[in-house]
Amino acid sequence: MEHAELSPHTESDDVAKLRHMASEFTEGFNTGDVDRIMRFYGNTYVDINLRNPVQSWHGTPAILRQVIRDGVSVYRCNPTKF
């Protein structure tokens, strides 16, 4: 199987989009703005941290609200490390 070659421009765009997503997630988490976080989730997604990794979008906002309310007080991400 051959892999498509990415142009430096395409790779740069992809990295910029990933950095933006990481930044938005971080800000959303730290401000408690679950809607800001959820706009990057699809109808289903994989969370490798969970025993059952395939998750549904519909249950996730409530889980994130609980994590933000009860759990970690600040989320840190340095998207320039990608």
C-alpha positions in Angstrom: 0.0 0.0 0.0 1.4 3.4 -1.0 1.1 6.4 1.2 0.1 9.7 -0.3 2.8 12.3 -0.1 1.7 15.5 1.7 3.0 18.8 0.5 4.6 21.0 3.2 1.7 23.4 2.7 -0.9 20.7 3.5 1.0 19.4 6.5 1.4 22.9 7.8 -2.4 23.4 7.5 -3.1 20.2 9.3 -0.7 21.0 12.1 -2.3 24.5 12.4 -5.8 22.9 12.6 -4.7 20.4 15.3 -3.1 23.2 17.3 -6.3 25.2 17.0 -8.4 22.3 18.2 -6.0 21.7 21.2 -6.2 25.4 22.1 -10.0 25.5 21.9 -10.3 22.3 23.9 -8.0 23.7 26.6 -9.9 27.1 26.8 -13.2 25.3 26.8 -12.2 23.0 29.6 -10.7 25.8 31.7 -13.7 28.1 31.3 -16.3 25.3 31.7 -17.6 25.9 28.2 -18.6 22.3 27.2 -20.2 23.5 23.9 -16.8 24.9 22.9 -15.2 21.5 23.5 -18.0 19.4 21.9 -17.9 21.1 18.5 -14.9 19.0 17.7 -16.5 15.7 18.5 -18.3 13.5 15.9 -21.4 11.5 16.5 -19.2 8.7 17.7 -15.5 8.9 18.6 -12.8 6.8 20.3 -11.4 7.7 23.7 -8.5 5.3 24.3 -8.5 6.1 28.0 -11.7 4.2 28.5 -12.4 0.5 29.0 -15.1 0.8 26.2 -13.3 3.3 24.0 -16.1 3.9 21.4 -18.3 6.7 22.8 -21.4 8.6 21.7 -21.5 12.4 21.3 -24.9 12.5 23.2 -23.6 11.3 26.5 -20.4 13.2 26.5 -21.5 16.8 27.4 -22.9 15.6 30.8 -19.7 13.6 31.5 -17.5 16.6 30.7 -19.6 18.9 32.9 -19.1 16.4 35.8 -15.4 16.1 35.2 -15.0 19.9 35.1 -17.2 20.3 38.2 -15.7 17.5 40.2 -12.3 16.8 38.8 -9.3 18.6 37.4 -9.3 22.3 38.0 -7.0 23.3 35.2 -6.2 21.6 31.9 -2.9 22.4 30.3 -1.8 21.8 26.7 1.1 23.1 24.8 0.0 22.7 21.1 3.4 23.9 19.9 4.8 20.5 21.0 3.0 18.7 18.1 
